[in-house]
C-alpha cells in the first residue's frame, strides 16, 4: 500500500508530498496559470449622469424592443466562424441601430435636435445597463457605447465640462489591444 502520493495526483483524502518531478512542475505551472486567469467579478456601476435623466416611457419601450431584436440578431452572428466576416456583419448591425437613433451614419451628421438625441441615448444606456447589471454581464454594456457612444460622450461633456480630444478609432483599438496583451 502506498503511504504518500505526489501532489499532482490530487488524491485528496490520502497524504501527499510536493513532487519536484517534471509532472509535478507541469502541474504547478498549470495551477498557477488557472489561478491567475480567475479574475474577480467586475461590478457594473452605471453612471448617474445617464441614469438620472428622466427619459420617456415611449423611448424606453422602443429601445427595449430594439435591444431584444439586437440580442437575437447578434446571437446568430456569434455562430459565424469566419472572424473577418463576423466583424463586418457586427459593424453593419451596429450601423443599423445608429441609423435608427441618429437618422444618419453618426452623431455629428444627425439633423435631429441634440436634446432629443441625448434623451434617446440615455434611454439606450438605461435599458442596456439594466440588463447588464441584472446578470452582472459587463459584455452587454457594449451595445450602448457602440450605438450611442458619441452622443453619450457629448452629453457627459456638456453636463460636466472639461476638454475632449479627437482620436481615430484605429488608434484607440491599437492602444487597447497593446494594453490587454
GIGI-V39894 format. One record per pair of residues at least 24 apart in sequence whose C-alpha atoms are under 7 Angstrom apart, sorted by the first residue. I is the first residue (numbers start at 1). J is the second residue. Records with the same first field share a line. If there is no record, write none. Layout:
I: J + J
//
This chain:
43: 136
44: 133 + 136 + 138
46: 129
50: 122 + 125
51: 122 + 126
53: 122
55: 119 + 123
59: 120 + 123
60: 123 + 127
63: 124
64: 127
94: 146 + 147
97: 147
98: 147
107: 150 + 151
117: 151
118: 151 + 152 + 155
121: 148 + 151 + 152
//
